[in-house]
Amino acid sequence: MLGLQNEREWKLFCDQVLVQPELATDPRFASNSRRTSEREALRAVIVEAFVPLTAAQVIERLEAAGIANAQMNTLNDVWVHPQLAARERWQDVGTPAGTIPALLPPGLPTSFEPRMDPVPALGEHTDAILRELGRDDERIAALRTDGVV
């Protein structure tokens, strides 16, 4: 993603990123309102200029030109991001199928540790919950017999 905020940045974008300085004075793109009305044509020009480049090369050009930008990560990029490892955001959590990695909740206060309990098996807590709801062992057995739980 990138953002051009003014005409100075538009000229830098044309000169240093697209390497097409003539676009800065192209009548179709001579102002922000014209660029907006010619959005599809402008998109085609940008895509054509970026096709032979890697994402890293585009980012390098944007950074050199001082154009605000951010790389969109894939889900895999998010999962393997070095900051998550450095901040110890991944925890191992047990499940009936084995241990899996789980991400700690974001924005935690420092006053407590989050619980990362094992994932319960299907029905593991059914009886305890039914007892909390006032069902006795006889009623729970009847619910099981009737196929309710």
VOBA-1610 file (N, C-alpha, C; in pm, whole numbers, padded with zeros to 5 digits, always signed):
BEGIN
Met+00085-00116+00000Met+00000+00000+00000Met+00090+00122+00000Leu+00041+00224-00067Leu+00116+00348-00065Leu+00019+00465-00066Gly+00067+00580-00028Gly-00019+00698-00025Gly+00056+00822-00071Leu-00003+00889-00168Leu+00053+01016-00216Leu-00035+01127-00159Gln+00028+01222-00092Gln-00050+01321-00020Gln-00055+01458-00087Asn+00031+01482-00186Asn+00032+01614-00248Asn+00101+01606-00384Glu+00105+01718-00452Glu+00163+01723-00587Glu+00315+01698-00585Arg+00381+01741-00479Arg+00525+01716-00468Arg+00551+01567-00465Glu+00472+01492-00387Glu+00489+01348-00380Glu+00450+01281-00512Trp+00349+01336-00581Trp+00311+01280-00712Trp+00430+01288-00807Lys+00498+01403-00808Lys+00613+01420-00897Lys+00725+01323-00858Leu+00754+01309-00729Leu+00855+01214-00682Leu+00817+01070-00721Phe+00690+01039-00707Phe+00642+00905-00743Phe+00666+00877-00891Cys+00631+00974-00975Cys+00653+00957-01120Cys+00801+00945-01153Asp+00882+01036-01095Asp+01025+01040-01125Asp+01101+00919-01071Gln+01085+00891-00943Gln+01172+00795-00876Gln+01114+00656-00860Val+00984+00644-00856Val+00924+00513-00833Val+00882+00450-00965Leu+00802+00522-01043Leu+00760+00470-01173Leu+00869+00486-01279Val+00961+00579-01254Val+01067+00614-01348Val+01004+00654-01483Gln+00902+00735-01471Gln+00831+00790-01586Gln+00799+00937-01556Pro+00900+01023-01556Pro+00880+01163-01515Pro+00774+01236-01599Glu+00752+01191-01722Glu+00654+01256-01809Glu+00511+01243-01756Leu+00486+01144-01671Leu+00351+01127-01614Leu+00313+01243-01523Ala+00411+01308-01464Ala+00382+01419-01372Ala+00310+01533-01443Thr+00332+01546-01573Thr+00266+01654-01649Thr+00164+01601-01749Asp+00138+01472-01747Asp+00035+01413-01835Asp-00099+01476-01799Pro-00172+01533-01895Pro-00300+01600-01866Pro-00401+01510-01794Arg-00398+01379-01818Arg-00491+01288-01750Arg-00468+01283-01600Phe-00345+01310-01559Phe-00307+01295-01419Phe-00253+01424-01356Ala-00286+01539-01414Ala-00227+01667-01376Ala-00271+01719-01239Ser-00374+01662-01182Ser-00419+01703-01048Ser-00478+01582-00978Asn-00497+01594-00849Asn-00553+01483-00772Asn-00692+01447-00823Ser-00775+01547-00853Ser-00910+01518-00902Ser-00904+01448-01037Arg-00810+01486-01122Arg-00797+01418-01252Arg-00746+01275-01233Arg-00653+01257-01142Arg-00604+01121-01116Arg-00717+01033-01062Thr-00802+01093-00981Thr-00916+01018-00928Thr-01013+00981-01039Ser-01044+01074-01127Ser-01137+01043-01236Ser-01076+00948-01338Glu-00944+00942-01345Glu-00874+00852-01437Glu-00811+00734-01362Arg-00875+00697-01254Arg-00821+00594-01164Arg-00784+00464-01238Glu-00870+00418-01327Glu-00842+00291-01396Glu-00720+00303-01487Ala-00710+00413-01560Ala-00594+00433-01648Ala-00466+00445-01565Leu-00474+00517-01454Leu-00358+00534-01367Leu-00318+00399-01305Arg-00416+00323-01264Arg-00387+00191-01208Arg-00313+00105-01311Ala-00358+00108-01434Ala-00294+00029-01540Ala-00148+00071-01559Val-00120+00202-01554Val+00017+00253-01568Val+00103+00203-01452Ile+00049+00212-01331Ile+00124+00171-01212Ile+00151+00020-01216Val+00049-00058-01247Val+00066-00204-01252Val+00171-00240-01356Glu+00165-00178-01473Glu+00263-00207-01578Glu+00405-00173-01532Ala+00419-00064-01460Ala+00552-00024-01411Ala+00603-00119-01303Phe+00512-00174-01223Phe+00552-00260-01112Phe+00570-00407-01151Val+00512-00450-01260Val+00517-00592-01298Val+00660-00647-01301Pro+00757-00578-01359Pro+00891-00640-01364Pro+00967-00630-01231Leu+00911-00566-01132Leu+00981-00544-01005Leu+00933-00641-00898Thr+01021-00671-00805Thr+00980-00746-00687Thr+00919-00648-00588Ala+00848-00701-00490Ala+00791-00615-00386Ala+00902-00538-00315Ala+01015-00604-00290Ala+01127-00538-00222Ala+01181-00421-00305Gln+01186-00438-00437Gln+01234-00329-00523Gln+01137-00210-00521Val+01008-00239-00524Val+00909-00131-00518Val+00922-00056-00385Ile+00932-00131-00276Ile+00946-00069-00144Ile+01073+00014-00137Glu+01180-00037-00193Glu+01307+00038-00194Glu+01290+00171-00266Arg+01224+00170-00380Arg+01201+00295-00454Arg+01111+00390-00376Leu+01005+00338-00316Leu+00914+00422-00237Leu+00988+00485-00119Glu+01067+00405-00050Glu+01143+00456+00064Glu+01241+00564+00020Ala+01313+00540-00090Ala+01410+00638-00140Ala+01341+00770-00178Ala+01217+00761-00227Ala+01144+00881-00266Ala+01072+00947-00149Gly+01071+00881-00033Gly+01002+00936+00083Gly+00851+00925+00073Ile+00803+00823+00002Ile+00659+00802-00015Ile+00610+00705+00093Ala+00505+00745+00165Ala+00449+00659+00270Ala+00402+00528+00209Asn+00440+00416+00273Asn+00401+00286+00221Asn+00403+00182+00332Ala+00337+00072+00305Ala+00336-00041+00397Ala+00315-00167+00318Gln+00386-00271+00355Gln+00373-00399+00287Gln+00259-00478+00350Met+00176-00536+00267Met+00069-00623+00315Met+00127-00763+00332Asn+00109-00819+00449Asn+00160-00953+00476Asn+00057-01060+00441Thr+00106-01174+00399Thr+00019-01290+00386Thr-00004-01345+00526Leu-00097-01437+00541Leu-00117-01498+00672Leu+00009-01568+00719Asn+00078-01636+00628Asn+00202-01702+00668Asn+00305-01599+00716Asp+00313-01483+00648Asp+00406-01378+00691Asp+00375-01333+00833Val+00246-01324+00864Val+00205-01284+00999Val+00249-01389+01100Trp+00222-01516+01070Trp+00252-01623+01166Trp+00402-01634+01194Val+00486-01610+01093Val+00631-01625+01113Val+00702-01492+01136His+00625-01387+01163His+00687-01256+01182His+00784-01260+01301Pro+00905-01207+01282Pro+01006-01215+01389Pro+00965-01143+01517Gln+00879-01042+01508Gln+00837-00971+01629Gln+00754-01061+01720Leu+00673-01149+01661Leu+00594-01240+01744Leu+00684-01333+01823Ala+00790-01380+01760Ala+00886-01466+01830Ala+00964-01386+01933Ala+01010-01267+01895Ala+01091-01185+01986Ala+01012-01144+02110Arg+00882-01123+02093Arg+00799-01081+02207Arg+00733-01200+02276Glu+00774-01320+02236Glu+00724-01443+02296Glu+00571-01448+02298Arg+00511-01419+02183Arg+00365-01415+02171Arg+00305-01553+02147Trp+00386-01650+02104Trp+00335-01784+02079Trp+00349-01870+02204Gln+00247-01944+02235Gln+00247-02039+02346Gln+00199-02174+02294Asp+00251-02282+02350Asp+00202-02415+02315Asp+00080-02445+02400Val-00024-02496+02334Val-00149-02529+02402Val-00186-02673+02366Gly-00224-02748+02467Gly-00264-02886+02444Gly-00405-02894+02387Thr-00426-02993+02302Thr-00559-03023+02248Thr-00573-03175+02250Pro-00694-03227+02234Pro-00709-03372+02225Pro-00630-03432+02109Ala-00597-03352+02008Ala-00522-03402+01893Ala-00373-03378+01905Gly-00328-03319+02016Gly-00186-03289+02034Gly-00163-03142+02062Thr-00038-03105+02075Thr-00002-02967+02106Thr-00004-02881+01979Ile-00056-02760+01993Ile-00059-02665+01882Ile-00008-02530+01931Pro+00046-02446+01840Pro+00085-02311+01880Pro-00040-02222+01886Ala-00044-02135+01985Ala-00155-02041+02000Ala-00098-01904+02030Leu-00159-01803+01972Leu-00113-01665+01988Leu-00177-01604+02112Leu-00094-01543+02196Leu-00147-01474+02314Leu-00237-01359+02269Pro-00340-01327+02348Pro-00427-01215+02311Pro-00347-01084+02303Pro-00385-00994+02213Pro-00314-00866+02200Pro-00351-00770+02312Gly-00267-00673+02335Gly-00296-00562+02426Gly-00320-00604+02569Leu-00239-00692+02621Leu-00259-00739+02758Leu-00203-00642+02860Pro-00276-00619+02968Pro-00217-00540+03077Pro-00109-00622+03146Thr-00015-00555+03207Thr+00094-00626+03275Thr+00053-00677+03413Ser-00068-00645+03456Ser-00110-00682+03591Ser-00150-00829+03605Phe-00164-00901+03495Phe-00195-01044+03507Phe-00145-01119+03385Glu-00131-01250+03403Glu-00091-01341+03295Glu-00217-01400+03234Pro-00227-01405+03104Pro-00345-01468+03044Pro-00342-01619+03064Arg-00459-01680+03072Arg-00468-01825+03081Arg-00461-01883+02941Met-00376-01978+02923Met-00366-02050+02796Met-00387-02198+02826Asp-00506-02227+02876Asp-00540-02363+02917Asp-00552-02455+02796Pro-00541-02584+02819Pro-00562-02679+02708Pro-00703-02665+02652Val-00717-02694+02524Val-00847-02695+02460Val-00920-02820+02508Pro-01041-02805+02561Pro-01110-02924+02612Pro-01157-03016+02500Ala-01166-03143+02534Ala-01222-03240+02440Ala-01373-03216+02431Leu-01432-03260+02323Leu-01575-03247+02305Leu-01646-03316+02421Gly-01728-03241+02493Gly-01805-03295+02604Gly-01730-03306+02736Glu-01604-03266+02738Glu-01522-03284+02858Glu-01583-03216+02981His-01647-03103+02965His-01699-03028+03078His-01852-03032+03087Thr-01914-03116+03007Thr-02061-03118+03000Thr-02123-03144+03137Asp-02077-03248+03205Asp-02138-03282+03334Asp-02121-03168+03435Ala-02004-03110+03441Ala-01979-03001+03537Ala-02070-02882+03508Ile-02089-02851+03381Ile-02175-02738+03344Ile-02320-02769+03379Leu-02364-02890+03348Leu-02502-02927+03381Leu-02526-02924+03532Arg-02426-02966+03610Arg-02441-02958+03756Arg-02452-02813+03802Glu-02369-02724+03740Glu-02379-02581+03775Glu-02517-02526+03741Leu-02583-02586+03642Leu-02717-02543+03603Leu-02827-02611+03685Gly-02783-02688+03786Gly-02878-02747+03879Gly-02925-02888+03844Arg-02864-02952+03746Arg-02902-03089+03711Arg-02826-03187+03800Asp-02900-03288+03850Asp-02833-03391+03931Asp-02787-03505+03841Asp-02716-03603+03902Asp-02660-03713+03823Asp-02769-03792+03750Glu-02884-03809+03814Glu-02995-03883+03753Glu-03045-03811+03628Arg-03061-03680+03637Arg-03110-03602+03521Arg-03006-03600+03409Ile-02877-03590+03445Ile-02770-03592+03345Ile-02770-03726+03273Ala-02786-03836+03350Ala-02791-03970+03288Ala-02911-03980+03193Ala-03024-03922+03231Ala-03143-03925+03145Ala-03116-03844+03015Leu-03049-03732+03028Leu-03015-03652+02909Leu-02925-03732+02814Arg-02835-03809+02872Arg-02747-03893+02790Arg-02826-04006+02723Thr-02914-04068+02800Thr-02997-04177+02745Thr-03083-04127+02631Asp-03136-04006+02644Asp-03224-03948+02541Asp-03146-03890+02425Gly-03012-03893+02432Gly-02928-03843+02323Gly-02920-03691+02317Val-02959-03625+02426Val-02952-03479+02430Val-02806-03432+02443Val-02732-03504+02525Val-02588-03474+02540Val-02507-03600+02517
//
